[in-house]
Amino acid sequence: MKKLLLGILGALLVFSAQARLNVVATTPDLASVAKEVGGDKIELTTLARPTEDPHFVDAKPSFILKLNKADALIHGGAELESGWLSPLLAGARNAKLVSASKGDVRCCEGVRMLEVPAKLDRSEGDIHAAGNPHYLVDPENAKIVAHHIADAFASLDPANKEAYLANAKKFAATLDAKLKEWQAALAPFKGNHLVAYHNSWVYFADRFGLKIELFLEPKPGIPPSPAHMAEVISKMKAEQARVIIVDPYLNRKTAETVARSTDAKVVDVAQFPGGVKGTEGGYIALMDYLVNSLAKALGAPGTAPAR
Ligand SMILES: [Zn+2]
């Protein structure tokens, strides 16, 4: 009997050691960082597709089931996903994910948010009313997020704490090395003006000394109007902006129309690994692509090809 009990206990211990943390990430960039930190210790599901607008994700009923079974939810915490995530969470009824519990991993904690208005104003449909939520395209912020995720995983799964912390440290060290390379590649273009369709590049621009202050959308989430486009065209000419960047889910044709009137180039970009071809490898492959394609468009002599 004692032997049998010990056997059962042993089997249970093996089972619990093998049970992986069940993690859901809202967007593919957060998922990529979570994968760097969690490695094979986690089971990872990503909700938004890499080519999908993170503000307006198609909330499938299957997401509710995923959220119901999750031990942790990795999300931006800065209202990027609030429109579609809140109803899913309400449907999932998972006590592990409620606000401020261990499984509620708000990645913006510790990140210095930009464009936070002094007063909350959602008038005219501004979807960045609480500050700009697109902070992960700054590699320094990716480091902060990696450490934050590692702490969360360590607290949920103490047996693998050392592995999580070591993985985050390793990822941060890789980013430090790559950051030098990326900054060198974009250094010749310091102060150059670029135009974006949607205001999701302020953190990237700040990190690399670029100016991305002109947008085809008059306000985040508001479609371009002829009057606004005319204004953008005249400002582009004044600023000598020659590159318009467009995410996969936005209207490239509008960007092409503006480009024709200004002699500019349209460059396909993404904030999510897999959003444009060649970036499927993860966060670092994505940053490689962004830096190299922008350096090329801005007139650099060839830089290292994206991994
Ligand atoms: Zn946005």
py3Dmol code that shows the C-alpha trace and the ligand (Angstrom):
import py3Dmol

protein = """\
ATOM      1  CA  MET A   1       0.000   0.000   0.000  1.00  0.00           C
ATOM      2  CA  LYS A   2       2.761   2.387   1.015  1.00  0.00           C
ATOM      3  CA  LYS A   3       4.614   1.512  -2.147  1.00  0.00           C
ATOM      4  CA  LEU A   4       1.516   2.198  -4.241  1.00  0.00           C
ATOM      5  CA  LEU A   5       0.970   5.563  -2.563  1.00  0.00           C
ATOM      6  CA  LEU A   6       4.579   6.533  -3.145  1.00  0.00           C
ATOM      7  CA  GLY A   7       4.176   5.499  -6.747  1.00  0.00           C
ATOM      8  CA  ILE A   8       1.116   7.702  -7.164  1.00  0.00           C
ATOM      9  CA  LEU A   9       2.844  10.588  -5.419  1.00  0.00           C
ATOM     10  CA  GLY A  10       5.853  10.145  -7.702  1.00  0.00           C
ATOM     11  CA  ALA A  11       3.630  10.152 -10.777  1.00  0.00           C
ATOM     12  CA  LEU A  12       1.892  13.300  -9.562  1.00  0.00           C
ATOM     13  CA  LEU A  13       5.228  15.036  -9.006  1.00  0.00           C
ATOM     14  CA  VAL A  14       6.394  14.120 -12.503  1.00  0.00           C
ATOM     15  CA  PHE A  15       3.091  15.371 -13.892  1.00  0.00           C
ATOM     16  CA  SER A  16       3.278  18.698 -12.082  1.00  0.00           C
ATOM     17  CA  ALA A  17       6.907  19.170 -13.112  1.00  0.00           C
ATOM     18  CA  GLN A  18       5.896  18.638 -16.720  1.00  0.00           C
ATOM     19  CA  ALA A  19       2.714  20.719 -16.665  1.00  0.00           C
ATOM     20  CA  ARG A  20       3.492  23.797 -18.647  1.00  0.00           C
ATOM     21  CA  LEU A  21       2.183  27.266 -17.941  1.00  0.00           C
ATOM     22  CA  ASN A  22      -0.787  27.948 -20.165  1.00  0.00           C
ATOM     23  CA  VAL A  23      -0.179  31.435 -21.546  1.00  0.00           C
ATOM     24  CA  VAL A  24      -2.307  33.625 -23.827  1.00  0.00           C
ATOM     25  CA  ALA A  25      -0.786  36.713 -25.468  1.00  0.00           C
ATOM     26  CA  THR A  26      -2.989  39.326 -27.104  1.00  0.00           C
ATOM     27  CA  THR A  27      -0.635  40.329 -29.948  1.00  0.00           C
ATOM     28  CA  PRO A  28       2.202  38.568 -31.825  1.00  0.00           C
ATOM     29  CA  ASP A  29       4.923  40.976 -30.599  1.00  0.00           C
ATOM     30  CA  LEU A  30       4.101  40.276 -26.956  1.00  0.00           C
ATOM     31  CA  ALA A  31       3.869  36.578 -27.826  1.00  0.00           C
ATOM     32  CA  SER A  32       7.356  36.680 -29.340  1.00  0.00           C
ATOM     33  CA  VAL A  33       8.840  38.188 -26.168  1.00  0.00           C
ATOM     34  CA  ALA A  34       6.873  35.714 -24.004  1.00  0.00           C
ATOM     35  CA  LYS A  35       8.330  32.871 -26.084  1.00  0.00           C
ATOM     36  CA  GLU A  36      11.869  34.161 -25.571  1.00  0.00           C
ATOM     37  CA  VAL A  37      11.259  34.156 -21.821  1.00  0.00           C
ATOM     38  CA  GLY A  38       9.096  31.058 -21.453  1.00  0.00           C
ATOM     39  CA  GLY A  39      10.797  28.792 -24.003  1.00  0.00           C
ATOM     40  CA  ASP A  40       9.539  25.217 -23.737  1.00  0.00           C
ATOM     41  CA  LYS A  41       8.193  25.776 -20.230  1.00  0.00           C
ATOM     42  CA  ILE A  42       5.033  27.440 -21.544  1.00  0.00           C
ATOM     43  CA  GLU A  43       2.137  26.610 -23.834  1.00  0.00           C
ATOM     44  CA  LEU A  44       1.505  29.779 -25.831  1.00  0.00           C
ATOM     45  CA  THR A  45      -1.553  31.013 -27.727  1.00  0.00           C
ATOM     46  CA  THR A  46      -1.651  34.322 -29.613  1.00  0.00           C
ATOM     47  CA  LEU A  47      -5.011  35.969 -30.237  1.00  0.00           C
ATOM     48  CA  ALA A  48      -4.404  38.664 -32.889  1.00  0.00           C
ATOM     49  CA  ARG A  49      -2.982  37.689 -36.272  1.00  0.00           C
ATOM     50  CA  PRO A  50       0.207  39.501 -37.381  1.00  0.00           C
ATOM     51  CA  THR A  51      -1.623  41.225 -40.238  1.00  0.00           C
ATOM     52  CA  GLU A  52      -4.561  42.318 -38.115  1.00  0.00           C
ATOM     53  CA  ASP A  53      -5.166  45.813 -36.690  1.00  0.00           C
ATOM     54  CA  PRO A  54      -4.488  45.369 -32.955  1.00  0.00           C
ATOM     55  CA  HIS A  55      -7.115  47.982 -32.134  1.00  0.00           C
ATOM     56  CA  PHE A  56      -9.832  45.997 -33.935  1.00  0.00           C
ATOM     57  CA  VAL A  57      -9.176  42.280 -33.645  1.00  0.00           C
ATOM     58  CA  ASP A  58     -11.761  39.804 -34.832  1.00  0.00           C
ATOM     59  CA  ALA A  59     -12.805  38.339 -31.472  1.00  0.00           C
ATOM     60  CA  LYS A  60     -13.582  34.685 -32.174  1.00  0.00           C
ATOM     61  CA  PRO A  61     -15.656  32.635 -29.713  1.00  0.00           C
ATOM     62  CA  SER A  62     -12.728  30.167 -29.474  1.00  0.00           C
ATOM     63  CA  PHE A  63     -10.718  32.932 -27.758  1.00  0.00           C
ATOM     64  CA  ILE A  64     -13.079  32.767 -24.780  1.00  0.00           C
ATOM     65  CA  LEU A  65     -12.252  29.094 -24.284  1.00  0.00           C
ATOM     66  CA  LYS A  66      -8.509  29.807 -24.541  1.00  0.00           C
ATOM     67  CA  LEU A  67      -8.826  32.583 -21.970  1.00  0.00           C
ATOM     68  CA  ASN A  68     -10.922  30.390 -19.714  1.00  0.00           C
ATOM     69  CA  LYS A  69      -8.125  27.814 -19.494  1.00  0.00           C
ATOM     70  CA  ALA A  70      -5.177  30.231 -19.268  1.00  0.00           C
ATOM     71  CA  ASP A  71      -2.842  30.632 -16.289  1.00  0.00           C
ATOM     72  CA  ALA A  72      -1.608  33.985 -17.572  1.00  0.00           C
ATOM     73  CA  LEU A  73      -2.669  36.696 -20.001  1.00  0.00           C
ATOM     74  CA  ILE A  74       0.099  38.789 -21.537  1.00  0.00           C
ATOM     75  CA  HIS A  75      -1.375  42.090 -22.715  1.00  0.00           C
ATOM     76  CA  GLY A  76      -0.242  45.632 -23.405  1.00  0.00           C
ATOM     77  CA  GLY A  77      -2.142  47.210 -20.553  1.00  0.00           C
ATOM     78  CA  ALA A  78      -2.369  50.538 -22.368  1.00  0.00           C
ATOM     79  CA  GLU A  79      -5.827  50.309 -23.969  1.00  0.00           C
ATOM     80  CA  LEU A  80      -4.548  48.977 -27.317  1.00  0.00           C
ATOM     81  CA  GLU A  81      -6.723  45.863 -26.992  1.00  0.00           C
ATOM     82  CA  SER A  82      -9.402  47.177 -24.660  1.00  0.00           C
ATOM     83  CA  GLY A  83     -12.132  47.378 -27.319  1.00  0.00           C
ATOM     84  CA  TRP A  84     -12.115  43.643 -28.041  1.00  0.00           C
ATOM     85  CA  LEU A  85     -10.404  42.096 -25.025  1.00  0.00           C
ATOM     86  CA  SER A  86     -12.765  43.255 -22.261  1.00  0.00           C
ATOM     87  CA  PRO A  87     -15.838  41.397 -23.588  1.00  0.00           C
ATOM     88  CA  LEU A  88     -13.736  38.253 -24.126  1.00  0.00           C
ATOM     89  CA  LEU A  89     -12.451  38.365 -20.550  1.00  0.00           C
ATOM     90  CA  ALA A  90     -15.943  38.884 -19.232  1.00  0.00           C
ATOM     91  CA  GLY A  91     -17.029  35.776 -21.152  1.00  0.00           C
ATOM     92  CA  ALA A  92     -14.031  33.718 -20.029  1.00  0.00           C
ATOM     93  CA  ARG A  93     -14.787  34.101 -16.299  1.00  0.00           C
ATOM     94  CA  ASN A  94     -11.268  33.124 -15.291  1.00  0.00           C
ATOM     95  CA  ALA A  95     -10.355  34.240 -11.763  1.00  0.00           C
ATOM     96  CA  LYS A  96      -6.651  33.755 -12.575  1.00  0.00           C
ATOM     97  CA  LEU A  97      -6.749  36.624 -15.058  1.00  0.00           C
ATOM     98  CA  VAL A  98      -8.715  39.252 -13.182  1.00  0.00           C
ATOM     99  CA  SER A  99      -7.082  42.644 -12.824  1.00  0.00           C
ATOM    100  CA  ALA A 100      -4.076  42.708 -10.454  1.00  0.00           C
ATOM    101  CA  SER A 101      -3.950  38.922 -10.013  1.00  0.00           C
ATOM    102  CA  LYS A 102      -0.697  37.039 -10.732  1.00  0.00           C
ATOM    103  CA  GLY A 103      -1.903  35.945 -14.150  1.00  0.00           C
ATOM    104  CA  ASP A 104      -2.805  39.461 -15.277  1.00  0.00           C
ATOM    105  CA  VAL A 105       0.471  40.496 -16.948  1.00  0.00           C
ATOM    106  CA  ARG A 106       0.205  44.191 -17.887  1.00  0.00           C
ATOM    107  CA  CYS A 107       3.281  44.701 -19.988  1.00  0.00           C
ATOM    108  CA  CYS A 108       3.267  48.502 -19.935  1.00  0.00           C
ATOM    109  CA  GLU A 109       4.255  48.478 -16.265  1.00  0.00           C
ATOM    110  CA  GLY A 110       7.651  50.150 -16.072  1.00  0.00           C
ATOM    111  CA  VAL A 111       7.436  51.507 -19.632  1.00  0.00           C
ATOM    112  CA  ARG A 112       7.572  55.295 -20.005  1.00  0.00           C
ATOM    113  CA  MET A 113       4.383  55.999 -21.939  1.00  0.00           C
ATOM    114  CA  LEU A 114       4.453  58.747 -24.560  1.00  0.00           C
ATOM    115  CA  GLU A 115       1.701  61.143 -25.672  1.00  0.00           C
ATOM    116  CA  VAL A 116      -0.267  60.697 -22.464  1.00  0.00           C
ATOM    117  CA  PRO A 117      -2.782  63.556 -22.531  1.00  0.00           C
ATOM    118  CA  ALA A 118      -3.107  65.769 -19.484  1.00  0.00           C
ATOM    119  CA  LYS A 119      -6.841  65.223 -19.710  1.00  0.00           C
ATOM    120  CA  LEU A 120      -8.611  62.116 -21.037  1.00  0.00           C
ATOM    121  CA  ASP A 121     -10.476  63.092 -24.210  1.00  0.00           C
ATOM    122  CA  ARG A 122     -12.158  60.487 -26.399  1.00  0.00           C
ATOM    123  CA  SER A 123     -13.955  63.055 -28.543  1.00  0.00           C
ATOM    124  CA  GLU A 124     -13.942  62.523 -32.311  1.00  0.00           C
ATOM    125  CA  GLY A 125     -13.132  58.840 -31.756  1.00  0.00           C
ATOM    126  CA  ASP A 126      -9.448  59.196 -30.805  1.00  0.00           C
ATOM    127  CA  ILE A 127      -8.346  55.632 -29.964  1.00  0.00           C
ATOM    128  CA  HIS A 128      -5.129  56.740 -28.216  1.00  0.00           C
ATOM    129  CA  ALA A 129      -6.972  58.704 -25.552  1.00  0.00           C
ATOM    130  CA  ALA A 130      -4.888  57.249 -22.704  1.00  0.00           C
ATOM    131  CA  GLY A 131      -1.494  57.720 -24.404  1.00  0.00           C
ATOM    132  CA  ASN A 132       0.228  56.000 -27.310  1.00  0.00           C
ATOM    133  CA  PRO A 133      -0.042  52.226 -26.754  1.00  0.00           C
ATOM    134  CA  HIS A 134       2.409  51.099 -29.496  1.00  0.00           C
ATOM    135  CA  TYR A 135       5.475  51.006 -27.262  1.00  0.00           C
ATOM    136  CA  LEU A 136       7.054  47.668 -28.116  1.00  0.00           C
ATOM    137  CA  VAL A 137       8.810  48.813 -31.313  1.00  0.00           C
ATOM    138  CA  ASP A 138      11.411  50.424 -29.045  1.00  0.00           C
ATOM    139  CA  PRO A 139      13.865  47.609 -28.155  1.00  0.00           C
ATOM    140  CA  GLU A 140      14.533  49.234 -24.770  1.00  0.00           C
ATOM    141  CA  ASN A 141      10.857  48.693 -24.005  1.00  0.00           C
ATOM    142  CA  ALA A 142      11.081  45.088 -25.212  1.00  0.00           C
ATOM    143  CA  LYS A 143      13.755  44.559 -22.528  1.00  0.00           C
ATOM    144  CA  ILE A 144      11.495  46.023 -19.832  1.00  0.00           C
ATOM    145  CA  VAL A 145       8.631  43.806 -21.012  1.00  0.00           C
ATOM    146  CA  ALA A 146      10.834  40.681 -21.061  1.00  0.00           C
ATOM    147  CA  HIS A 147      11.885  41.225 -17.433  1.00  0.00           C
ATOM    148  CA  HIS A 148       8.312  41.912 -16.428  1.00  0.00           C
ATOM    149  CA  ILE A 149       7.092  38.706 -18.090  1.00  0.00           C
ATOM    150  CA  ALA A 150       9.942  36.739 -16.474  1.00  0.00           C
ATOM    151  CA  ASP A 151       8.911  37.986 -13.022  1.00  0.00           C
ATOM    152  CA  ALA A 152       5.286  37.048 -13.719  1.00  0.00           C
ATOM    153  CA  PHE A 153       6.196  33.544 -14.938  1.00  0.00           C
ATOM    154  CA  ALA A 154       8.529  33.057 -11.962  1.00  0.00           C
ATOM    155  CA  SER A 155       5.758  33.924  -9.566  1.00  0.00           C
ATOM    156  CA  LEU A 156       3.258  31.610 -11.301  1.00  0.00           C
ATOM    157  CA  ASP A 157       5.728  28.754 -11.729  1.00  0.00           C
ATOM    158  CA  PRO A 158       8.463  29.060  -9.055  1.00  0.00           C
ATOM    159  CA  ALA A 159      10.006  25.700 -10.031  1.00  0.00           C
ATOM    160  CA  ASN A 160      11.249  27.241 -13.285  1.00  0.00           C
ATOM    161  CA  LYS A 161      12.086  30.684 -11.916  1.00  0.00           C
ATOM    162  CA  GLU A 162      15.804  30.493 -12.732  1.00  0.00           C
ATOM    163  CA  ALA A 163      15.117  29.510 -16.352  1.00  0.00           C
ATOM    164  CA  TYR A 164      12.706  32.421 -16.892  1.00  0.00           C
ATOM    165  CA  LEU A 165      15.046  34.981 -15.376  1.00  0.00           C
ATOM    166  CA  ALA A 166      18.036  33.619 -17.318  1.00  0.00           C
ATOM    167  CA  ASN A 167      16.074  33.645 -20.608  1.00  0.00           C
ATOM    168  CA  ALA A 168      15.017  37.273 -20.090  1.00  0.00           C
ATOM    169  CA  LYS A 169      18.591  38.257 -19.279  1.00  0.00           C
ATOM    170  CA  LYS A 170      19.863  36.530 -22.403  1.00  0.00           C
ATOM    171  CA  PHE A 171      17.214  38.180 -24.605  1.00  0.00           C
ATOM    172  CA  ALA A 172      18.046  41.601 -23.115  1.00  0.00           C
ATOM    173  CA  ALA A 173      21.755  41.040 -23.816  1.00  0.00           C
ATOM    174  CA  THR A 174      20.986  40.102 -27.433  1.00  0.00           C
ATOM    175  CA  LEU A 175      18.875  43.232 -27.778  1.00  0.00           C
ATOM    176  CA  ASP A 176      21.663  45.398 -26.342  1.00  0.00           C
ATOM    177  CA  ALA A 177      24.070  44.079 -28.957  1.00  0.00           C
ATOM    178  CA  LYS A 178      21.569  44.422 -31.795  1.00  0.00           C
ATOM    179  CA  LEU A 179      20.555  47.903 -30.698  1.00  0.00           C
ATOM    180  CA  LYS A 180      24.070  49.180 -31.365  1.00  0.00           C
ATOM    181  CA  GLU A 181      23.890  47.705 -34.864  1.00  0.00           C
ATOM    182  CA  TRP A 182      20.413  49.137 -35.509  1.00  0.00           C
ATOM    183  CA  GLN A 183      21.345  52.592 -34.242  1.00  0.00           C
ATOM    184  CA  ALA A 184      24.445  52.627 -36.436  1.00  0.00           C
ATOM    185  CA  ALA A 185      22.379  51.667 -39.500  1.00  0.00           C
ATOM    186  CA  LEU A 186      19.901  54.510 -38.947  1.00  0.00           C
ATOM    187  CA  ALA A 187      22.395  57.093 -37.619  1.00  0.00           C
ATOM    188  CA  PRO A 188      22.968  58.689 -41.071  1.00  0.00           C
ATOM    189  CA  PHE A 189      19.271  59.615 -41.180  1.00  0.00           C
ATOM    190  CA  LYS A 190      18.977  61.369 -37.837  1.00  0.00           C
ATOM    191  CA  GLY A 191      16.280  64.058 -38.012  1.00  0.00           C
ATOM    192  CA  ASN A 192      14.786  62.724 -41.267  1.00  0.00           C
ATOM    193  CA  HIS A 193      11.019  63.063 -41.575  1.00  0.00           C
ATOM    194  CA  LEU A 194       8.880  60.042 -42.382  1.00  0.00           C
ATOM    195  CA  VAL A 195       5.124  59.882 -42.750  1.00  0.00           C
ATOM    196  CA  ALA A 196       3.056  57.107 -41.182  1.00  0.00           C
ATOM    197  CA  TYR A 197      -0.496  56.097 -41.881  1.00  0.00           C
ATOM    198  CA  HIS A 198      -1.323  55.504 -38.208  1.00  0.00           C
ATOM    199  CA  ASN A 199       0.474  57.035 -35.231  1.00  0.00           C
ATOM    200  CA  SER A 200       2.147  53.850 -34.007  1.00  0.00           C
ATOM    201  CA  TRP A 201       5.822  54.721 -34.505  1.00  0.00           C
ATOM    202  CA  VAL A 202       6.612  57.416 -31.955  1.00  0.00           C
ATOM    203  CA  TYR A 203       8.644  55.050 -29.733  1.00  0.00           C
ATOM    204  CA  PHE A 204      10.631  53.753 -32.700  1.00  0.00           C
ATOM    205  CA  ALA A 205      11.236  57.290 -33.982  1.00  0.00           C
ATOM    206  CA  ASP A 206      12.429  58.481 -30.565  1.00  0.00           C
ATOM    207  CA  ARG A 207      14.835  55.583 -30.159  1.00  0.00           C
ATOM    208  CA  PHE A 208      16.403  56.004 -33.581  1.00  0.00           C
ATOM    209  CA  GLY A 209      16.380  59.797 -33.917  1.00  0.00           C
ATOM    210  CA  LEU A 210      13.787  59.943 -36.698  1.00  0.00           C
ATOM    211  CA  LYS A 211      10.799  62.274 -36.965  1.00  0.00           C
ATOM    212  CA  ILE A 212       7.494  60.496 -37.567  1.00  0.00           C
ATOM    213  CA  GLU A 213       5.001  63.216 -36.742  1.00  0.00           C
ATOM    214  CA  LEU A 214       2.854  63.397 -39.850  1.00  0.00           C
ATOM    215  CA  PHE A 215       0.024  60.895 -40.335  1.00  0.00           C
ATOM    216  CA  LEU A 216      -2.454  60.070 -43.072  1.00  0.00           C
ATOM    217  CA  GLU A 217      -5.098  59.603 -40.388  1.00  0.00           C
ATOM    218  CA  PRO A 218      -6.171  62.998 -38.989  1.00  0.00           C
ATOM    219  CA  LYS A 219      -6.471  61.293 -35.566  1.00  0.00           C
ATOM    220  CA  PRO A 220      -5.697  57.695 -34.558  1.00  0.00           C
ATOM    221  CA  GLY A 221      -8.593  55.588 -35.829  1.00  0.00           C
ATOM    222  CA  ILE A 222     -10.115  58.296 -38.044  1.00  0.00           C
ATOM    223  CA  PRO A 223      -9.863  57.593 -41.805  1.00  0.00           C
ATOM    224  CA  PRO A 224      -7.964  60.083 -44.009  1.00  0.00           C
ATOM    225  CA  SER A 225     -10.088  62.875 -45.531  1.00  0.00           C
ATOM    226  CA  PRO A 226      -9.272  64.800 -48.755  1.00  0.00           C
ATOM    227  CA  ALA A 227      -8.724  68.011 -46.769  1.00  0.00           C
ATOM    228  CA  HIS A 228      -6.354  66.302 -44.364  1.00  0.00           C
ATOM    229  CA  MET A 229      -4.455  64.605 -47.205  1.00  0.00           C
ATOM    230  CA  ALA A 230      -3.953  67.952 -48.940  1.00  0.00           C
ATOM    231  CA  GLU A 231      -2.484  69.298 -45.709  1.00  0.00           C
ATOM    232  CA  VAL A 232      -0.184  66.264 -45.363  1.00  0.00           C
ATOM    233  CA  ILE A 233       1.033  66.682 -48.948  1.00  0.00           C
ATOM    234  CA  SER A 234       1.955  70.310 -48.426  1.00  0.00           C
ATOM    235  CA  LYS A 235       3.727  69.541 -45.122  1.00  0.00           C
ATOM    236  CA  MET A 236       5.586  66.620 -46.714  1.00  0.00           C
ATOM    237  CA  LYS A 237       6.930  68.956 -49.371  1.00  0.00           C
ATOM    238  CA  ALA A 238       8.023  71.473 -46.734  1.00  0.00           C
ATOM    239  CA  GLU A 239       9.712  68.790 -44.611  1.00  0.00           C
ATOM    240  CA  GLN A 240      11.152  66.913 -47.586  1.00  0.00           C
ATOM    241  CA  ALA A 241       9.581  63.702 -46.312  1.00  0.00           C
ATOM    242  CA  ARG A 242      10.139  61.003 -48.907  1.00  0.00           C
ATOM    243  CA  VAL A 243       8.964  57.845 -47.175  1.00  0.00           C
ATOM    244  CA  ILE A 244       5.461  56.799 -46.146  1.00  0.00           C
ATOM    245  CA  ILE A 245       5.210  53.720 -43.946  1.00  0.00           C
ATOM    246  CA  VAL A 246       2.088  51.556 -43.967  1.00  0.00           C
ATOM    247  CA  ASP A 247       1.072  48.616 -41.774  1.00  0.00           C
ATOM    248  CA  PRO A 248      -0.499  45.594 -43.527  1.00  0.00           C
ATOM    249  CA  TYR A 249      -4.067  46.256 -42.351  1.00  0.00           C
ATOM    250  CA  LEU A 250      -4.185  49.887 -43.508  1.00  0.00           C
ATOM    251  CA  ASN A 251      -5.151  51.229 -46.916  1.00  0.00           C
ATOM    252  CA  ARG A 252      -1.978  51.139 -49.014  1.00  0.00           C
ATOM    253  CA  LYS A 253      -3.756  52.788 -51.962  1.00  0.00           C
ATOM    254  CA  THR A 254      -4.274  55.988 -49.977  1.00  0.00           C
ATOM    255  CA  ALA A 255      -0.571  56.047 -49.177  1.00  0.00           C
ATOM    256  CA  GLU A 256       0.250  55.466 -52.867  1.00  0.00           C
ATOM    257  CA  THR A 257      -1.946  58.402 -53.883  1.00  0.00           C
ATOM    258  CA  VAL A 258      -0.106  60.712 -51.486  1.00  0.00           C
ATOM    259  CA  ALA A 259       3.244  59.263 -52.585  1.00  0.00           C
ATOM    260  CA  ARG A 260       2.509  60.081 -56.237  1.00  0.00           C
ATOM    261  CA  SER A 261       1.915  63.754 -55.389  1.00  0.00           C
ATOM    262  CA  THR A 262       5.081  64.023 -53.323  1.00  0.00           C
ATOM    263  CA  ASP A 263       7.607  61.808 -55.084  1.00  0.00           C
ATOM    264  CA  ALA A 264       7.724  59.620 -51.983  1.00  0.00           C
ATOM    265  CA  LYS A 265       8.188  55.883 -51.546  1.00  0.00           C
ATOM    266  CA  VAL A 266       5.699  53.648 -49.776  1.00  0.00           C
ATOM    267  CA  VAL A 267       7.374  51.149 -47.434  1.00  0.00           C
ATOM    268  CA  ASP A 268       5.505  48.192 -45.965  1.00  0.00           C
ATOM    269  CA  VAL A 269       6.105  47.886 -42.265  1.00  0.00           C
ATOM    270  CA  ALA A 270       4.601  45.969 -39.362  1.00  0.00           C
ATOM    271  CA  GLN A 271       4.725  46.042 -35.619  1.00  0.00           C
ATOM    272  CA  PHE A 272       4.255  42.293 -35.377  1.00  0.00           C
ATOM    273  CA  PRO A 273       6.565  39.440 -36.327  1.00  0.00           C
ATOM    274  CA  GLY A 274       5.054  37.862 -39.440  1.00  0.00           C
ATOM    275  CA  GLY A 275       3.219  41.051 -40.425  1.00  0.00           C
ATOM    276  CA  VAL A 276       5.484  41.464 -43.432  1.00  0.00           C
ATOM    277  CA  LYS A 277       7.428  38.759 -45.252  1.00  0.00           C
ATOM    278  CA  GLY A 278      10.765  37.880 -43.698  1.00  0.00           C
ATOM    279  CA  THR A 279       9.818  38.794 -40.128  1.00  0.00           C
ATOM    280  CA  GLU A 280       8.338  35.457 -39.089  1.00  0.00           C
ATOM    281  CA  GLY A 281      11.371  34.641 -36.918  1.00  0.00           C
ATOM    282  CA  GLY A 282      10.263  36.869 -34.048  1.00  0.00           C
ATOM    283  CA  TYR A 283      10.929  40.252 -32.503  1.00  0.00           C
ATOM    284  CA  ILE A 284      14.573  40.520 -33.536  1.00  0.00           C
ATOM    285  CA  ALA A 285      13.863  39.496 -37.133  1.00  0.00           C
ATOM    286  CA  LEU A 286      11.140  42.154 -37.200  1.00  0.00           C
ATOM    287  CA  MET A 287      13.440  44.890 -35.923  1.00  0.00           C
ATOM    288  CA  ASP A 288      16.114  43.806 -38.416  1.00  0.00           C
ATOM    289  CA  TYR A 289      13.569  44.174 -41.197  1.00  0.00           C
ATOM    290  CA  LEU A 290      12.328  47.576 -40.014  1.00  0.00           C
ATOM    291  CA  VAL A 291      15.793  49.043 -39.623  1.00  0.00           C
ATOM    292  CA  ASN A 292      17.096  47.642 -42.898  1.00  0.00           C
ATOM    293  CA  SER A 293      14.085  48.529 -45.017  1.00  0.00           C
ATOM    294  CA  LEU A 294      13.931  52.069 -43.646  1.00  0.00           C
ATOM    295  CA  ALA A 295      17.661  52.598 -44.020  1.00  0.00           C
ATOM    296  CA  LYS A 296      17.351  51.401 -47.614  1.00  0.00           C
ATOM    297  CA  ALA A 297      14.359  53.621 -48.370  1.00  0.00           C
ATOM    298  CA  LEU A 298      16.004  56.631 -46.790  1.00  0.00           C
ATOM    299  CA  GLY A 299      18.938  56.150 -49.102  1.00  0.00           C
ATOM    300  CA  ALA A 300      21.481  54.159 -47.183  1.00  0.00           C
ATOM    301  CA  PRO A 301      24.079  52.097 -48.940  1.00  0.00           C
ATOM    302  CA  GLY A 302      23.037  48.436 -48.349  1.00  0.00           C
ATOM    303  CA  THR A 303      22.966  47.223 -44.777  1.00  0.00           C
ATOM    304  CA  ALA A 304      22.978  43.639 -43.581  1.00  0.00           C
ATOM    305  CA  PRO A 305      19.978  41.694 -44.914  1.00  0.00           C
ATOM    306  CA  ALA A 306      17.205  40.776 -42.461  1.00  0.00           C
ATOM    307  CA  ARG A 307      17.691  37.409 -40.775  1.00  0.00           C
TER     308      ARG A 307
END
"""
ligand_1 = """\
1
ZN
Zn -2.964 52.956 -32.466
"""
view = py3Dmol.view(width=600, height=400)
view.addModel(protein, "pdb")
view.setStyle({"model": 0}, {"cartoon": {"style": "trace"}})
view.addModel(ligand_1, "xyz")
view.setStyle({"model": 1}, {"stick": {}})
view.zoomTo()
view.show()
